[in-house]
Amino acid sequence: MKFSIVIPAHNEEKRLPPVLEAYASFFQQQMGNDAEIIVVANGCEDATASVAQDIARRNSNIRVVDESKRIGKGGAVILGVKQAVGDYIGFVDADGATAPEEFFRLYEKSQGRAGVIGSRWIKGADVTIPQKSMRLFSSRAFNWIIRILLGLKYKDTQCGAKVFSSAAWKSILPHIGITRFAFDVDLLYQLKRNQYSIAEEPTVWKDVEGSKVRFFNSSLDMFLAVVRMRLLYSPLKCTVHIYDRFLSRLVEFLRKDSLFCHAMMLFMASMVANVCNVTFQMVVVRALSPVDYALLATFLSLFAIVTRPLGTLATATTHYTSLLMNEGRSGSVKRLARKWILIGGIPSIICSAVCIVFARQIAALFDLERVAPVVVSAAALPALFLTPVVGGTMRGMQQFGWLAVSSVAGAIGRVAIGAALVLLLFPACGWALLGHVSGAYLNLLISLTVMLLLVYRFPADGETLPSFRLYLFQCFFIQFGMALLLNGDVVFVKHFLPEETDFAKAATLGRMVVFMTASITMAMFPKVSSAGKFTQEHRKIYLRGVAYTALFLTGSFLFCVFFPHFLHRFLFRVLEPSPDLIAQTRWMAVVMGIAVLLGINTTLLLAQRYFKAAAIVVAAAALYYGGVQLFHDSTFEIIAVAGLANLLGLIGTSWLILRQKTEEDV
């Protein structure tokens, strides 16, 4: 019996040589000329092929295939299998996670069978160096998905040690269509469809540093590949053909755009958060009285107004973290994060304690009959101050996947805790606020834990930390102006028209367009950050960001304009919304759409430190405030002033950005 071993390798010049030497020596001793090793170097940008060829010159049982194109692990395995001559053909990863002795044992177990796969998750397996927690989690979650969607009963489809008979290979090769991370699943699924019985054998395995699998991106690729496989062998296979013919090139183009991918990752998280936010609003509007709900909306708007200037910390932290990471100063990132966590955390805790002690006096100052909302709001201060620092550091490191996870967890916690409190304890504004604040702390806890684990590995350095006090000072006024332009309407209506309780519903729906597009500005900021050097690449990213924002805006905007009756009935149980409420909803969607576009301009200006141009935002906010002092006899006057101020800000900032010369033009 002859045995062929295929080793796919992409940029493995460091890990491959000792593995290849060990395999060549062991199989020469055990099987002599009956064993061959085929190394398939595909799309390598290093010396993988040449180091493999050097070893092959000293070992007659090694052949090297140098494929210039990057064809993926599956493509490399298929290429090697087509050139193999063995009665049994196996493949093993180039990282050395499976020792040659263990792979030989799998070969012996395959005799008389269609094939054997190594497994790390059945009884008898020995995982000498365990996987990291997130890889372990993704592995188990993926296994659960393929069991449900494809009916594969194996406990481990991804172990990189598999041996099959040449007859089994010949039967399935024409049908394998996936060459990336889900190749193993496709392979086993095709064997199942051809009625081959494959044994799962416990193996000895160790995790090896240097994996090319990235948790979030690779997990998404694998999940989509499995869904495609399920559709392809179902009555809905026509959808796959339609996708391949009309959409595949567009999707492939967008997949290569990191701005789009990161924005979509955050967008999907924001969609979950939006569903939770809508659910939260639906619960509290039904549980609270109109007066309590209006009070809750006011406090939430105040949170938003306070959070926006505090977003200055997030902006500055993101900006300088991004610059430090680009300069290779990861150790400075660790010290920068620690410094600003202390600067933001200690004063906020003290301020929170003071506000709680004097809660009754603060409530009296604002003519509030109850103290609870003030106490809960005071307790939220540490979260409000620390979240921008932690989130800004994570964005600067472009850890958008973890930001998405923490955001989703916080949103789910908010609605679950808030609903439990107002439905099971007491329907009051204070309990609803407590649910909102609990979600914020859950978000902070997850992102802070991940950030500390990430920066812990960074090497220490003694370089001088950048000072961004001036940056903070200038950002503060710009962010405060943007906060007023985005969120001032509810506060102004509450102040000038306290009897107008329905406007909170219109404002909540209008802000749907803001939630839908925030992911783009978050993803864009670290990609265009610089110390004032505007490049062609920055311009391209900005223009793509505007295009994606406009695309996102269109759907939510049209829904608010054409289906406001449905939204009010579904979300707030307002069966017959008044004409004024419908009109307010539509015009708030228009105003918020303009504000969102102004927001993306502001993001670019702050990332590039163009503070003179960004001062237009402050001027627009001043115009808004002054205009409302003069025109506030109705909600429509306040909405009109907000729209005009945002529009003038958008026109001014757009004109300055488009006339800005890039570094290449100078």
C-alpha positions as CSV (number, residue, x, y, z in Angstrom):
1,M,0.0,0.0,0.0
2,K,1.4,3.4,-1.0
3,F,0.6,6.5,1.1
4,S,0.7,10.1,-0.2
5,I,0.8,13.0,2.3
6,V,-0.2,16.4,1.1
7,I,0.9,19.4,3.2
8,P,-0.7,22.8,2.1
9,A,1.5,25.8,3.0
10,H,0.9,29.5,2.7
11,N,3.7,31.8,4.1
12,E,5.1,29.0,6.3
13,E,8.8,29.5,5.8
14,K,9.4,29.5,9.6
15,R,7.0,26.7,10.8
16,L,7.3,24.3,7.8
17,P,11.0,23.3,7.8
18,P,11.1,21.4,11.2
19,V,7.8,19.8,10.4
20,L,8.8,18.7,6.9
21,E,12.2,17.3,8.1
22,A,10.4,15.3,10.9
23,Y,7.8,13.9,8.5
24,A,10.4,13.0,5.8
25,S,12.6,11.2,8.3
26,F,9.9,9.3,10.0
27,F,8.0,8.1,7.0
28,Q,11.3,7.1,5.2
29,Q,12.0,4.9,8.2
30,Q,8.5,3.4,8.4
31,M,7.5,3.0,4.8
32,G,10.6,3.8,2.6
33,N,9.6,4.5,-1.0
34,D,5.9,3.6,-0.3
35,A,5.4,7.0,1.2
36,E,5.6,10.4,-0.6
37,I,5.2,13.9,0.7
38,I,3.8,16.6,-1.5
39,V,4.2,20.2,-0.3
40,V,1.9,22.6,-2.1
41,A,3.1,26.2,-1.6
42,N,0.3,28.5,-2.7
43,G,0.4,32.2,-3.1
44,C,3.4,32.6,-0.8
45,E,4.9,36.0,-0.3
46,D,7.9,34.5,1.6
47,A,10.5,31.8,1.0
48,T,8.1,28.8,1.8
49,A,8.7,27.2,-1.6
50,S,12.4,27.6,-1.6
51,V,13.0,26.2,1.9
52,A,10.7,23.2,1.0
53,Q,12.7,22.6,-2.2
54,D,16.0,22.7,-0.2
55,I,14.7,20.0,2.1
56,A,13.4,18.0,-0.9
57,R,16.9,17.9,-2.5
58,R,18.0,16.0,0.6
59,N,14.9,13.7,0.7
60,S,13.8,11.8,-2.3
61,N,10.3,11.2,-0.8
62,I,9.4,14.9,-1.0
63,R,7.9,16.8,-3.9
64,V,7.2,20.5,-4.0
65,V,4.5,22.2,-6.0
66,D,4.9,25.9,-6.2
67,E,1.6,27.5,-7.1
68,S,1.9,31.3,-7.6
69,K,-1.8,32.0,-7.1
70,R,-3.4,32.0,-3.6
71,I,-5.9,29.2,-3.9
72,G,-6.6,28.5,-0.3
73,K,-6.0,25.5,1.9
74,G,-8.6,23.5,0.0
75,G,-7.3,24.4,-3.4
76,A,-3.8,23.4,-2.3
77,V,-5.0,20.1,-1.0
78,I,-6.9,19.4,-4.2
79,L,-3.9,20.3,-6.3
80,G,-1.7,17.9,-4.2
81,V,-4.3,15.1,-4.3
82,K,-4.5,15.3,-8.1
83,Q,-0.7,14.6,-8.3
84,A,-0.6,11.9,-5.6
85,V,-0.1,8.2,-6.5
86,G,-0.9,6.6,-3.2
87,D,-3.6,4.1,-2.5
88,Y,-4.4,6.3,0.5
89,I,-4.0,10.1,0.4
90,G,-4.0,12.2,3.5
91,F,-3.4,15.9,4.3
92,V,-2.0,17.5,7.4
93,D,-1.4,21.1,8.4
94,A,2.1,22.6,8.0
95,D,2.1,23.9,11.6
96,G,3.2,20.7,13.3
97,A,0.1,20.4,15.5
98,T,-0.1,16.7,14.5
99,A,3.2,14.8,14.9
100,P,4.3,12.4,12.2
101,E,3.9,9.4,14.6
102,E,0.3,10.4,15.2
103,F,-0.4,10.8,11.5
104,F,1.1,7.4,10.7
105,R,-1.3,5.9,13.3
106,L,-4.2,7.5,11.5
107,Y,-3.0,5.9,8.3
108,E,-2.9,2.5,9.9
109,K,-6.4,3.0,11.2
110,S,-7.6,3.8,7.7
111,Q,-6.7,0.5,6.3
112,G,-9.7,-1.3,4.9
113,R,-11.8,1.8,5.3
114,A,-12.9,4.7,3.2
115,G,-11.1,7.1,5.5
116,V,-10.2,8.3,9.0
117,I,-10.2,11.8,10.4
118,G,-8.4,12.9,13.5
119,S,-10.5,14.3,16.4
120,R,-9.6,16.5,19.3
121,W,-13.1,16.2,20.9
122,I,-13.8,12.5,21.4
123,K,-12.8,10.2,24.2
124,G,-9.1,9.3,24.1
125,A,-7.9,12.5,22.4
126,D,-4.9,14.2,24.0
127,V,-4.7,18.0,23.4
128,T,-1.3,18.7,24.9
129,I,-1.5,22.5,24.4
130,P,-5.1,23.7,24.6
131,Q,-6.6,26.2,22.2
132,K,-7.1,29.7,23.3
133,S,-10.6,30.4,24.7
134,M,-12.0,32.2,21.7
135,R,-10.8,29.7,19.2
136,L,-12.2,27.0,21.4
137,F,-15.5,28.8,21.6
138,S,-15.7,29.4,17.8
139,S,-14.7,25.7,17.1
140,R,-17.5,24.3,19.3
141,A,-20.1,26.9,18.0
142,F,-19.2,26.0,14.4
143,N,-19.5,22.3,15.1
144,W,-22.9,22.9,16.5
145,I,-24.0,24.8,13.4
146,I,-22.8,22.2,10.9
147,R,-24.5,19.4,12.9
148,I,-27.8,21.3,12.5
149,L,-27.5,22.6,8.9
150,L,-25.6,19.7,7.3
151,G,-26.3,16.7,9.5
152,L,-22.6,15.9,9.9
153,K,-22.3,14.0,13.2
154,Y,-18.5,14.4,13.6
155,K,-17.4,16.1,16.8
156,D,-14.4,17.6,15.1
157,T,-14.5,18.5,11.4
158,Q,-11.6,21.1,11.5
159,C,-8.7,19.0,12.8
160,G,-6.0,19.2,10.1
161,A,-5.2,15.5,9.9
162,K,-7.3,13.4,7.6
163,V,-6.7,10.2,5.5
164,F,-9.0,8.8,2.7
165,S,-8.7,6.1,0.1
166,S,-7.8,7.3,-3.4
167,A,-11.2,5.8,-4.6
168,A,-13.0,8.1,-2.2
169,W,-11.0,11.1,-3.3
170,K,-11.8,10.4,-7.0
171,S,-15.5,10.2,-6.3
172,I,-15.7,13.6,-4.5
173,L,-13.1,15.8,-6.1
174,P,-15.4,17.1,-8.9
175,H,-18.0,18.2,-6.4
176,I,-15.9,20.1,-3.9
177,G,-16.5,23.8,-4.3
178,I,-15.0,25.4,-1.2
179,T,-11.3,26.0,-0.9
180,R,-11.0,28.3,2.1
181,F,-11.6,27.6,5.8
182,A,-14.8,25.5,5.3
183,F,-13.0,23.1,2.9
184,D,-12.9,20.3,5.5
185,V,-16.7,20.6,6.0
186,D,-17.3,20.5,2.2
187,L,-15.1,17.5,1.9
188,L,-16.9,15.5,4.6
189,Y,-20.3,16.6,3.3
190,Q,-19.4,15.3,-0.2
191,L,-18.2,12.0,1.3
192,K,-21.5,11.7,3.2
193,R,-23.5,12.4,0.0
194,N,-21.5,9.6,-1.8
195,Q,-22.4,7.3,1.1
196,Y,-18.8,6.8,2.4
197,S,-18.5,5.9,6.0
198,I,-15.6,7.8,7.6
199,A,-14.3,6.9,11.1
200,E,-13.4,9.5,13.7
201,E,-10.3,8.7,15.6
202,P,-9.0,10.4,18.8
203,T,-5.6,12.1,18.1
204,V,-2.8,13.7,19.9
205,W,-2.7,17.4,19.1
206,K,-1.3,20.7,20.2
207,D,-2.2,24.3,19.4
208,V,0.6,26.1,17.6
209,E,1.1,29.9,17.6
210,G,0.9,31.7,14.2
211,S,-2.6,30.6,13.1
212,K,-3.9,32.4,10.1
213,V,-7.5,32.0,11.2
214,R,-8.9,35.3,12.6
215,F,-11.8,34.7,15.0
216,F,-14.4,37.1,13.6
217,N,-13.6,37.3,9.9
218,S,-12.9,33.5,9.5
219,S,-15.9,32.6,11.6
220,L,-18.2,34.6,9.3
221,D,-16.6,33.1,6.2
222,M,-17.1,29.6,7.5
223,F,-20.7,30.3,8.5
224,L,-21.6,31.7,5.1
225,A,-19.9,28.8,3.4
226,V,-22.0,26.3,5.3
227,V,-25.2,28.2,4.6
228,R,-24.2,28.3,0.9
229,M,-23.6,24.5,1.0
230,R,-27.0,23.9,2.6
231,L,-28.8,26.0,0.0
232,L,-26.9,24.4,-2.9
233,Y,-28.2,21.0,-2.0
234,S,-31.8,22.1,-1.3
235,P,-34.8,23.2,-3.3
236,L,-33.5,26.8,-2.9
237,K,-30.3,26.1,-4.9
238,C,-31.5,28.6,-7.5
239,T,-30.6,31.4,-5.0
240,V,-27.0,30.3,-5.1
241,H,-26.9,30.4,-8.9
242,I,-28.5,33.9,-8.9
243,Y,-25.9,35.1,-6.4
244,D,-23.0,33.6,-8.4
245,R,-24.2,35.2,-11.6
246,F,-25.3,38.7,-10.5
247,L,-23.9,39.5,-7.0
248,S,-20.8,37.6,-6.4
249,R,-18.4,40.1,-7.9
250,L,-20.0,43.0,-6.0
251,V,-19.8,41.1,-2.8
252,E,-16.2,40.1,-3.4
253,F,-15.3,43.7,-4.0
254,L,-17.0,44.9,-0.8
255,R,-15.3,42.0,1.2
256,K,-12.0,43.5,0.3
257,D,-13.0,46.9,1.6
258,S,-12.0,47.0,5.2
259,L,-14.2,50.1,5.8
260,F,-17.3,48.2,4.5
261,C,-16.5,45.0,6.4
262,H,-15.8,46.7,9.7
263,A,-18.9,49.0,9.2
264,M,-21.0,46.0,8.4
265,M,-19.8,44.2,11.5
266,L,-20.7,47.2,13.6
267,F,-23.9,47.6,11.7
268,M,-25.1,44.1,12.4
269,A,-24.3,44.7,16.1
270,S,-26.2,48.0,15.9
271,M,-29.1,46.2,14.3
272,V,-29.3,43.9,17.2
273,A,-28.9,46.9,19.5
274,N,-31.7,48.7,17.6
275,V,-34.0,45.7,18.0
276,C,-33.3,45.7,21.7
277,N,-33.7,49.5,21.8
278,V,-37.1,49.3,20.0
279,T,-38.1,46.5,22.4
280,F,-37.0,48.6,25.4
281,Q,-39.1,51.5,24.1
282,M,-42.1,49.3,23.4
283,V,-41.9,47.9,26.9
284,V,-41.5,51.2,28.8
285,V,-44.0,53.1,26.7
286,R,-46.6,50.5,27.6
287,A,-45.6,50.2,31.3
288,L,-45.1,53.9,32.1
289,S,-47.6,56.7,32.2
290,P,-47.2,59.4,29.5
291,V,-45.7,61.8,32.1
292,D,-43.1,59.1,33.2
293,Y,-42.3,58.3,29.6
294,A,-41.7,61.9,28.7
295,L,-39.5,62.2,31.8
296,L,-37.6,59.1,30.8
297,A,-37.1,60.5,27.2
298,T,-35.8,63.7,28.7
299,F,-33.2,61.9,30.9
300,L,-32.1,59.7,28.0
301,S,-31.6,62.8,25.8
302,L,-29.6,64.4,28.7
303,F,-27.5,61.2,28.7
304,A,-27.0,61.6,25.0
305,I,-26.0,65.3,25.3
306,V,-23.6,64.5,28.1
307,T,-22.2,61.4,26.3
308,R,-21.5,63.3,23.1
309,P,-19.0,65.7,24.6
310,L,-17.5,62.8,26.6
311,G,-17.2,61.2,23.2
312,T,-14.3,63.7,22.9
313,L,-12.4,61.3,25.1
314,A,-13.3,58.5,22.7
315,T,-12.3,60.6,19.7
316,A,-9.0,61.6,21.2
317,T,-8.2,58.1,22.5
318,T,-9.1,56.6,19.1
319,H,-7.0,59.1,17.2
320,Y,-3.8,58.7,19.3
321,T,-4.2,55.0,19.7
322,S,-4.4,54.7,16.0
323,L,-1.4,56.8,15.4
324,L,0.7,54.9,18.0
325,M,-0.3,51.5,16.5
326,N,0.7,52.7,13.1
327,E,4.0,53.8,14.4
328,G,4.6,50.4,16.1
329,R,4.4,51.9,19.6
330,S,1.9,49.3,21.1
331,G,3.6,49.7,24.6
332,S,2.6,53.3,24.6
333,V,-1.0,52.3,23.9
334,K,-1.0,50.3,27.1
335,R,0.3,53.2,29.2
336,L,-2.1,55.7,27.5
337,A,-5.1,53.6,28.2
338,R,-4.1,53.1,31.9
339,K,-3.5,56.9,32.3
340,W,-6.9,57.9,30.9
341,I,-8.8,55.2,32.7
342,L,-7.5,56.7,36.0
343,I,-8.1,60.3,34.8
344,G,-11.7,59.5,33.8
345,G,-12.5,56.9,36.4
346,I,-11.5,58.5,39.7
347,P,-13.2,61.9,39.2
348,S,-16.4,60.3,37.9
349,I,-16.7,58.0,40.9
350,I,-16.2,61.0,43.2
351,C,-18.8,63.1,41.2
352,S,-21.2,60.2,41.3
353,A,-20.9,59.8,45.1
354,V,-21.5,63.6,45.6
355,C,-24.6,63.6,43.3
356,I,-26.1,60.6,45.2
357,V,-25.5,62.3,48.5
358,F,-27.2,65.5,47.3
359,A,-29.8,63.8,45.1
360,R,-32.7,65.4,46.9
361,Q,-31.4,68.9,46.4
362,I,-30.7,68.2,42.7
363,A,-34.2,66.8,42.2
364,A,-35.6,70.0,43.8
365,L,-33.5,72.2,41.6
366,F,-35.1,70.6,38.5
367,D,-38.6,70.5,40.0
368,L,-38.7,66.7,40.1
369,E,-41.0,65.0,42.6
370,R,-38.9,61.8,42.8
371,V,-35.3,61.3,43.7
372,A,-34.8,57.9,42.1
373,P,-34.0,59.1,38.5
374,V,-31.4,61.4,39.9
375,V,-29.7,58.6,41.9
376,V,-29.7,56.3,39.0
377,S,-28.3,59.0,36.7
378,A,-25.6,59.7,39.2
379,A,-24.7,56.0,39.4
380,A,-24.3,56.0,35.6
381,L,-21.5,58.6,35.6
382,P,-18.5,56.2,35.9
383,A,-19.8,54.2,33.0
384,L,-20.4,57.4,31.0
385,F,-16.8,58.5,31.6
386,L,-15.0,55.2,31.2
387,T,-16.8,53.8,28.2
388,P,-15.4,56.5,25.8
389,V,-11.8,55.8,26.9
390,V,-12.1,52.0,26.7
391,G,-14.2,52.1,23.5
392,G,-11.8,54.6,21.9
393,T,-8.8,52.4,22.7
394,M,-10.5,49.4,21.1
395,R,-11.5,51.4,18.0
396,G,-7.9,52.8,17.7
397,M,-6.7,49.2,17.7
398,Q,-9.5,48.4,15.2
399,Q,-11.0,45.7,17.4
400,F,-14.4,46.1,15.9
401,G,-15.4,42.5,16.4
402,W,-15.1,42.8,20.2
403,L,-16.8,46.2,20.1
404,A,-19.7,44.6,18.4
405,V,-19.9,41.8,21.0
406,S,-19.9,44.2,23.9
407,S,-22.5,46.5,22.2
408,V,-24.8,43.6,21.6
409,A,-24.4,42.2,25.2
410,G,-25.1,45.7,26.6
411,A,-28.2,46.2,24.5
412,I,-29.6,42.8,25.4
413,G,-28.9,43.4,29.1
414,R,-30.6,46.8,28.9
415,V,-33.9,45.5,27.6
416,A,-33.9,42.3,29.7
417,I,-33.1,44.2,33.0
418,G,-35.3,47.2,32.1
419,A,-38.3,45.1,31.2
420,A,-37.9,43.0,34.3
421,L,-37.8,46.1,36.5
422,V,-40.7,48.0,35.1
423,L,-42.9,44.9,34.6
424,L,-42.2,43.0,37.7
425,L,-41.3,45.6,40.3
426,F,-42.8,49.1,39.6
427,P,-43.6,51.0,36.4
428,A,-41.6,54.2,37.1
429,C,-39.0,56.3,35.3
430,G,-36.3,55.5,37.8
431,W,-36.6,51.7,37.3
432,A,-36.5,52.1,33.5
433,L,-33.4,54.2,33.8
434,L,-31.8,51.6,36.0
435,G,-32.3,49.0,33.2
436,H,-30.7,51.4,30.8
437,V,-27.7,52.0,33.1
438,S,-27.2,48.3,33.8
439,G,-26.9,47.6,30.1
440,A,-24.2,50.4,29.8
441,Y,-22.2,48.8,32.6
442,L,-22.4,45.3,31.0
443,N,-21.1,46.8,27.8
444,L,-18.3,48.5,29.7
445,L,-17.4,45.3,31.6
446,I,-16.9,43.2,28.5
447,S,-15.0,45.8,26.5
448,L,-12.8,46.7,29.5
449,T,-11.9,43.0,30.1
450,V,-11.0,42.4,26.4
451,M,-9.0,45.6,26.2
452,L,-7.0,44.7,29.3
453,L,-6.3,41.2,27.9
454,L,-5.1,42.7,24.6
455,V,-2.8,45.4,26.0
456,Y,-1.4,43.0,28.6
457,R,0.6,41.3,25.8
458,F,2.0,44.6,24.5
459,P,5.7,45.1,25.4
460,A,6.6,47.9,27.9
461,D,8.3,51.0,26.6
462,G,9.6,54.2,28.0
463,E,8.8,56.6,25.2
464,T,7.0,59.9,25.9
465,L,3.3,59.7,25.7
466,P,1.6,62.1,23.4
467,S,-0.3,64.9,25.1
468,F,-3.8,65.4,23.7
469,R,-5.1,68.0,26.2
470,L,-5.3,70.7,23.4
471,Y,-7.0,68.1,21.1
472,L,-9.5,67.3,23.9
473,F,-10.2,71.0,24.5
474,Q,-10.9,71.7,20.8
475,C,-12.9,68.5,20.3
476,F,-15.0,69.2,23.4
477,F,-16.7,72.3,21.8
478,I,-17.1,70.6,18.5
479,Q,-18.6,67.4,20.0
480,F,-20.8,69.4,22.3
481,G,-22.1,71.4,19.3
482,M,-22.8,68.1,17.4
483,A,-24.5,66.7,20.5
484,L,-26.8,69.8,20.6
485,L,-27.6,69.5,16.9
486,L,-28.4,65.8,17.2
487,N,-30.2,65.7,20.5
488,G,-31.3,69.2,21.6
489,D,-34.8,69.0,20.1
490,V,-36.3,66.8,22.9
491,V,-34.8,69.0,25.6
492,F,-36.0,72.2,24.0
493,V,-39.5,70.9,23.5
494,K,-39.6,69.7,27.1
495,H,-38.4,73.1,28.3
496,F,-40.6,75.4,26.1
497,L,-43.6,73.1,25.5
498,P,-43.8,70.9,28.6
499,E,-47.4,69.8,27.7
500,E,-46.2,68.3,24.4
501,T,-45.7,64.7,25.4
502,D,-46.1,63.0,22.0
503,F,-43.0,64.6,20.5
504,A,-40.8,62.1,22.3
505,K,-42.3,59.4,20.2
506,A,-41.6,61.3,16.9
507,A,-38.0,62.1,18.0
508,T,-37.4,58.4,18.9
509,L,-38.5,57.3,15.5
510,G,-36.5,60.1,13.7
511,R,-33.3,59.0,15.5
512,M,-33.6,55.5,13.9
513,V,-31.5,57.0,11.0
514,V,-28.8,57.9,13.4
515,F,-28.5,54.4,14.9
516,M,-28.4,52.9,11.4
517,T,-25.3,54.8,10.3
518,A,-23.2,55.2,13.4
519,S,-21.2,52.1,12.5
520,I,-19.7,53.8,9.5
521,T,-18.3,56.8,11.3
522,M,-16.9,54.4,14.0
523,A,-15.2,52.3,11.4
524,M,-14.0,55.2,9.3
525,F,-12.3,57.3,12.1
526,P,-9.2,55.3,12.8
527,K,-8.7,54.6,9.0
528,V,-8.5,58.4,8.2
529,S,-6.7,59.5,11.4
530,S,-3.4,61.4,10.8
531,A,-1.5,64.3,12.2
532,G,-2.9,66.6,9.5
533,K,-1.8,64.8,6.4
534,F,-4.7,64.3,4.1
535,T,-4.0,61.7,1.5
536,Q,-5.7,60.3,-1.6
537,E,-6.5,57.1,0.4
538,H,-8.1,59.2,3.1
539,R,-10.3,60.9,0.5
540,K,-11.3,57.6,-1.0
541,I,-12.2,56.2,2.4
542,Y,-14.2,59.4,3.2
543,L,-16.1,59.2,-0.1
544,R,-16.9,55.5,0.4
545,G,-18.1,56.4,3.9
546,V,-20.4,59.0,2.5
547,A,-21.7,56.6,-0.1
548,Y,-22.3,53.8,2.5
549,T,-24.0,56.3,4.8
550,A,-26.3,57.5,2.1
551,L,-27.2,53.9,1.3
552,F,-28.0,53.1,4.9
553,L,-29.9,56.4,5.3
554,T,-32.2,55.7,2.3
555,G,-33.9,52.6,3.8
556,S,-34.5,54.0,7.3
557,F,-35.4,57.4,6.0
558,L,-38.0,56.1,3.5
559,F,-39.5,53.9,6.2
560,C,-40.0,56.8,8.5
561,V,-41.5,59.0,5.7
562,F,-43.8,56.5,4.1
563,F,-44.8,54.2,7.0
564,P,-45.0,56.4,10.1
565,H,-48.5,55.1,10.9
566,F,-47.2,51.5,11.0
567,L,-44.2,52.4,13.2
568,H,-46.4,54.3,15.8
569,R,-48.9,51.4,15.9
570,F,-46.2,48.7,16.2
571,L,-43.8,50.4,18.6
572,F,-46.0,52.6,20.7
573,R,-49.5,51.1,20.3
574,V,-50.8,54.5,19.0
575,L,-53.6,53.2,16.9
576,E,-54.6,56.5,15.5
577,P,-51.6,58.9,15.5
578,S,-52.6,62.5,15.0
579,P,-51.6,64.4,11.8
580,D,-49.2,66.5,13.8
581,L,-47.5,63.4,15.2
582,I,-47.1,61.9,11.7
583,A,-45.8,65.2,10.3
584,Q,-43.3,65.5,13.3
585,T,-42.0,62.0,12.6
586,R,-41.4,62.7,8.9
587,W,-39.7,66.0,9.5
588,M,-37.5,64.6,12.3
589,A,-36.3,61.9,9.9
590,V,-35.3,64.6,7.4
591,V,-33.5,66.6,10.1
592,M,-31.7,63.6,11.5
593,G,-30.6,62.5,8.0
594,I,-29.0,65.9,7.5
595,A,-27.4,65.6,11.0
596,V,-25.9,62.2,10.2
597,L,-24.2,63.5,7.0
598,L,-22.9,66.4,9.0
599,G,-21.6,63.9,11.6
600,I,-19.5,62.0,9.1
601,N,-18.0,65.2,7.9
602,T,-17.2,66.1,11.5
603,T,-15.6,62.7,12.0
604,L,-13.2,63.3,9.1
605,L,-12.3,66.8,10.3
606,L,-11.5,65.6,13.8
607,A,-9.5,62.6,12.6
608,Q,-7.4,65.0,10.5
609,R,-7.2,67.7,13.2
610,Y,-8.9,70.3,10.9
611,F,-10.3,72.2,13.8
612,K,-10.9,75.5,12.0
613,A,-13.1,73.8,9.5
614,A,-14.8,71.8,12.3
615,A,-15.6,75.1,14.1
616,I,-18.5,75.4,11.6
617,V,-20.3,72.7,13.7
618,V,-20.0,75.0,16.8
619,A,-21.4,77.9,14.8
620,A,-24.3,75.8,13.6
621,A,-25.0,74.7,17.2
622,A,-25.0,78.4,18.3
623,L,-27.4,79.2,15.5
624,Y,-29.6,76.4,16.6
625,Y,-29.6,77.5,20.2
626,G,-30.2,81.2,19.3
627,G,-32.9,80.3,16.8
628,V,-34.8,78.2,19.3
629,Q,-34.8,81.1,21.8
630,L,-36.7,83.2,19.2
631,F,-38.8,80.5,17.5
632,H,-40.3,78.0,20.0
633,D,-44.1,78.5,19.9
634,S,-44.6,75.0,18.3
635,T,-42.7,71.8,17.8
636,F,-42.5,72.5,14.1
637,E,-40.7,75.8,14.7
638,I,-38.1,73.9,16.8
639,I,-37.8,71.2,14.2
640,A,-37.4,73.8,11.4
641,V,-34.6,75.6,13.3
642,A,-32.8,72.3,13.9
643,G,-33.1,71.4,10.2
644,L,-31.7,74.8,9.0
645,A,-28.8,74.7,11.5
646,N,-27.8,71.2,10.5
647,L,-28.1,72.0,6.8
648,L,-25.9,75.0,7.0
649,G,-23.3,73.0,8.9
650,L,-23.4,70.2,6.3
651,I,-23.0,72.6,3.4
652,G,-20.1,74.5,5.1
653,T,-18.1,71.4,6.1
654,S,-18.7,69.6,2.8
655,W,-17.4,72.6,0.8
656,L,-14.2,72.8,3.0
657,I,-13.5,69.1,2.8
658,L,-14.0,68.8,-1.0
659,R,-11.7,71.8,-1.7
660,Q,-9.0,70.4,0.6
661,K,-5.9,69.3,-1.3
662,T,-4.4,65.9,-0.6
663,E,-0.7,65.4,0.2
664,E,-0.2,64.0,-3.3
665,D,-1.7,67.1,-4.9
666,V,0.6,69.5,-3.1
